[in-house]
Amino acid sequence: MYAIVEINGQQFKAEQGKKLFVHHIKDAQEGQTVEFNKVLLVDKEGSVQVGAPAVEGAKVVCEVVNPLVKGDKVIVFKMKRRKDYRKKNGHRAQFTEVAIKEVIA
């Protein structure tokens, strides 16, 4: 059984026992239980239930494993040739690691 759930504007495939890296969830503590109610699709052994826009009564229960994980460094380099223009910036995205406890549908 799996579900497609929307978390912070992104869609994830949620299965019991899997771990996900989602965009940083504010006020999340390690070991805290978090529920996501915006379930877009549920698949129970072949019977697919699609919501319009969300499936009624379905939710995904997760536990916060690590509240702040930094992603890989991304380099942003801008240059215009022959104009003496160069800019180098970079950033690291912040994620929250969650473990899916169960999918309720």
N, C-alpha and C positions, 0 to 999 in steps of 0.2 A: 504494500500500500504506500502510495506517495501522494503528495499534494504540491501544487504550484502556489506559492504564497508571495505576496508583495510586502517587502520590508524596506522602509525608508525610500520608496520610489523605485526599487529594483525588484525583479522577480527571481525567485529561487526555487529549485526543486528540493522539497523537504521529505526526507525519509527518516524513519526512526533509527537512532544510533549514529547518524551522520553529523559532521561538524561543518559549520558555515562561517565564512568571514563576511560580515555585513558591515555597511557603513556605520560609523561610530554612533552608539546609542548613548545619549546623555543620561546621567544619573544611574548608570548600570553598575551594580556591585558584583564582585565575584561570588558565584554560588546562588545568585538571585534567579528566581523563575520569571520568565517573560512570556506573555501570550500574544500571538499575532492572529487577528481575526479576519484580515482581508485575504481569504483563501479563494483563489480564482478557479482552481480545478482540483478534483479529487479522483483518484483512480484506485478502486478496490478490486484487485484481482481481475481486471478486465472490464468492470462496469465503471464507465467514466461519467462523472457528474460535473457539468460546466456551469459556473455561476454567471449571472447577468446583473451586475458585474461581479458579485461575490456569492459564494455558496452559503446558504442560510445554515446557521448552527455549526459550521465547521471552524476549527481553530487549530493552531499549531502551538504546542507548549515546548518552550526551550529553556535551557539553563545557561547562564553566562559563565563561560569557562575563563575568559580573559577579557576584561573590560576595555583595554587599550592595547592594540597591536599596530605597529607602524608598518606600512607597506614598503615596497621597493622604491628607491629614489628614482624620480623621473626628471630628466634634464630637458629644459626648454631653451633652445638656442635659436635666436633670431639674427639674421644677417642680411644686409643689402650690399651687394658687391659694388665696389668702386665708390661707395658713399661714406666710408669710414663709420659704419654703423654696425655694432655688434652688441648683443645683450645675451647674457647667460643667466637663467634662473632655474630653479629646481624646487621640487616639493615632494613630500612623502604623505600619502593618504593615510588617514587613521581609520582603523577597523575595530570591530568588536567580534570576538570569537564566541559563537554559541553552539551548544550541542543540543540536538533535537531529542527530546524525551519521548513525545508521542504526537501523533496526528489524530485529531478527533473529528469525525465526520458523521 
